[in-house]
Amino acid sequence: MTARTPLLLSVALLTALLAACSTPGTRVILLPQADGRPSAVVVRAKDGEEILTSPYQRATAAAGALGAPRVDQADPAKVQAENKVLFDLAPPAFLRYTIYFDAGGTVLTPASEPVLAEALGAALSRGGGDIVVTGHTDTTGTGPANDALSQRRAQQVREMFVERAFPANRIEAVGRGERDLAVPIADDVDEARNRRVTIEVR
């Protein structure tokens, strides 16, 4: 039996898949994403397949059995109790912070300063952790100009982390321009909630 993942799965799910391989037959349990995003996995047997889409859905196929895997719902508390070692080994969930900028530039809003400090503290507390910094803009200006501005915002935040002694080789900074708007708006609209940088502490 093989499994392929059309969406990103949690690390805990991957460990559950590995654990299942050591038992007669195969059992796959889809665990919830730490950030609540939906996920799915296709579980394929010799004579059929099933798609798990809900947290704690379980697909089971006995060794040598014919047909598609049998699907039912596992008890979350029981799954966690029976696999405590695996759950304990799972890395901590990603932390996500959002800071905002004044219009047209790379000046942080005053309210964003403490959020930046909190993100730095969280990053420094995770030995070996990484940071992904993603810059965004509103829809005023041209697409190429917004791409460049979002990159400058992300790069500035990266430099702030480096200045505060976070290792430079563990920070990735990217710009998304006016793509991935936090608040959907028409073209050429000034929207403060879209002028942002997201900081993902991994």
C-alpha positions, 0 to 999 in steps of 0.5 A: 500500500502506498500513500500520497499527500495532495496537501501538506500533512502534519509531522505527526501524521507522517510519524503515524504513517511510519509507525503503521508500517511496522504492524501486520497490514497498514493503518493510516490516521489523518491528524489535524494540522496545528494551524487548523488548515485542511489536509487530506491523504489518499490511501491506496491498496491493491484493489482500491483507494480511499481519501481521508479528509477529516481529522482522525479519520482512519483507513485500515487494510489487513495484510493480504485483504482484497478491496479498498481500505476500510475507513472509520473514525478513530477516537482522538484521545485514544490515538494520542494515548496509544502514540504518546511517544510519537506525539512527544517527539513531534516538533512544536507548532509553527508560530505566526506573527503579523506586523504592519507598515505605513503607506508606501514605505518600510516604516513599521507602525508603532503597534507592530514594534512589540509584536516584532519583539515577541516574534524575536523572543519566540525565535531565539527560544527555539534552538535550531529554529528557522524564520520565514519572513514574507512581505506584502503590499496593498494594491496601490501602485504597479505590480512590479513596484509592489513586488519590490516594496514587499521584498524591501519590507521583508528584507528590512525585518530580516535585518532587524532580526540579524541586528538582534543576534538571530543567525542570518543563515536561518532567516528567509525573506521573500516578497509577495507584492499584492498577491495573497491579500489579507483583505480582498480589495480592488486595484489601487486601494489603500488598505492598511491591513494588507501592508504587512509582513508575516513572520513564521517561526519554525 
